Amino acid sequence: AIARRFGVPVEWIATGCGSDDVLDCALRALGGPGRRLVFVPPTFSMVEFLALANGLEPVAVERSGGFPAAAALLAERPDLVYLCRPENPTGELLPRSVVEDLLAVREGPVVLLDEAYAEFSGQTAIPLALEYPNVVVLRTFSKWAGLAGLRVGYSVSSPELAAHMMALKQPYNVNVAAEAAAIAAIEHRAQIAEDIAAIVAERERMSGLLAALGWLQPLPSCANFVLVAVRGRSAREVAASLRRRGILVRYYDRPDLQNYLRISAGRPEDTDALVAALQEL
């Protein structure tokens, strides 16, 4: 069903219990002592953990006024480069030119493209996986289809790597209920696309309302959430105050996101309740 959805041969697909499981399998297949994985923080929190678990040396390339150019990533002599597109937790859509510049290098690193939130951006790099043997595109049903609890993920890569990844997995893979739900989501993707469009529209409305408060600065987002800088107040205290009002937002207790909140887009009434609560603070 996944292969038909994207018009790719089934041999190019590997599946797993969520895209983090598929990422783990990819790193197990491609990792090992002495090999390096480069990533750009802040990004998906499991990347560094999974790299270490699979014998890779994780190397962070810090931002300086924007997303680093491919040359900065390549300067670290990576065997693998992990890129999240759209990024989590910032929501930004890194320039396609960065990916293209990485792929322009002869015998360059394997590029892992995490597209967990791709449906909210309207872009995908799956055609690149069909063109370049060193591209692995990682995807999930958790976000766009709302199947996070059922854990269904997959990758698109060369058939040789896909087969290797599946051979490394435990025999107990995606369960029957999750498989049925994923197939149903693909079959009803036109209806789900309407919900995605509504979420994208609400994300933009929410960003405008938050910015209008004056002490919140939403960052541009291509995901189903918005990363918001909190000005003149403690993001930790704001999150705690909202929690007491029954509203949950994500606070990151880490230096690079110390005074930021990540807020998911929901229904219009959810946004209205959020803004009303923030106005009371």
Secondary structure, 3 states (H helix, E strand, C coil): CHHHHHCCCHHHEEEECCHHHHHHHHHHHHCCCCCEEEECCCCCCHHHHHHHHCCCEEEECCCCCCCCCHHHHHCCCCCEEEEECCCCCCCCCCCHHHHHHHHCCCCCCEEEEECCCHHHCCCCCHHHHHHCCCEEEEEECCCCCCCHHHCCEEEECCHHHHHHHHHHCCCCCCCHHHHHHHHHHHHCHHHHHHHHHHHHHHHHHHHHHHHHCCCEEECCCCCCEEEEEECCCCHHHHHHHHHHCCCCCEECCCHHHCCEEEEECCCHHHHHHHHHHHHHC
